[in-house]
Amino acid sequence: MCILFGDGGNGKSTIAEGIAVSVATGLSILDSAPPALTPVLVLDWETDKDTWLERLRAICKGAEIEPAKNIYYRHMIASLPESAAYIRREIARLNIGLVICDSLGLAG
């Protein structure tokens, strides 16, 4: 588990999206060795799908790649504990290797 912590507006969500793109494509997006290629599930309590997709497109445009098809976005309303059964099913169904929760505070 890794937690990005800082004041709002400092880019934590954008960094998390860069990690998602790197993991989903196997490409070095954040100037590091590319990780293993695996599908990513993004659980978002902070924004909406349009905002998330706008940042994703900007990251992929900057990296000169097409947006990954194996990043699965879910806007969340219920808490993480209330959503656990659903999340487990999605992880199994989509063969997810990385889950990003944005934001953990709101997920609680």
N, C-alpha and C positions, 0 to 999 in steps of 0.2 A: 504494500500500500504506500502511496505517495500523496502527500497533501501540499498543495500550493496555498500559502497563507500570505495575506497582505491586505492593504486597504483596497476598497472598491475602486475600480477604474484604472488599476495598475497593470492590467493585461493578463491576469491569471487565466481567464477563459480563452483568450487568444493563444496563449502558450499551450493550454490543454488541447485546443483544436489542432495546433501544429503537431503535437504528440499523436493525436488521433490520425492525422494524415500520414505521418511517418510510419506508424504501426500498420495502418490499413494498406499502404502502398509498398512498404519495405524500403522506402527511399529516405535518404538523410535530409530532413527538412530543417532541423534545428542545429545544423552543423555538428552532428554526432554520428557515430556508427549507426546505420539503419538497424532497427530491431527485426525480429522475426515477423513475417507477414501474417497478419491475423485480422479477422473482422473485429470491429469496435462498436460498442453500444454506448451512446451518449444519453444520459439521463439528466434533463435540464429543468431545474426548478426556478431559474433566474430569468430567462428570456423566452423567446418564441422561435419557432422553426425558421421564419424568414430572417431574423437577426442572425441565427446560427449559420444559415446557408450563405448569407452575405459575407460573413467572415471566412467561411470555408472556401468560397469562390475566390476571395482575395488572396488567401494563403496559396491556393493551387495556382492562381494566375502568377503570383510572384515566383513560385517554384517551376513555372512553365510546364505544368502537368494538368491532366484532366481530373476533376473531382472523383475521388474514390467511390466506387459503387458499394463497397462493403463497410461503410460507416452508417450505422442505423441510429437515427435521432428519435428520441421520445420526449415530448413535453410532459413534465410530471406535475401533479397537483397533490396527490396523497403523499404521506411521509414515506421514507425509505422502509421502515418496519412494516407499514401497511401495504407496501408494494412488493415485498420480498418474494411472495409466491409468483407473481407476474414476472418479476425480473428473472428469477430462476428459470422459468419456462422460456423466456426470450433468449437467455444465454444458451440454453440447450438447443432450442429450435434453430438459432442462427449461428451456432458454433462460435460464440463470442470468445475472444482471447483477452480483451481489455474492456473494462467498464469505466467510463468517466462520469462522475457525479458533479454537477455544477448547480448549485453550491451545496456542500455538505451541511452547512448551517441550516439552510432552508429545507434540506432533505430530512432533517431531524424533526 
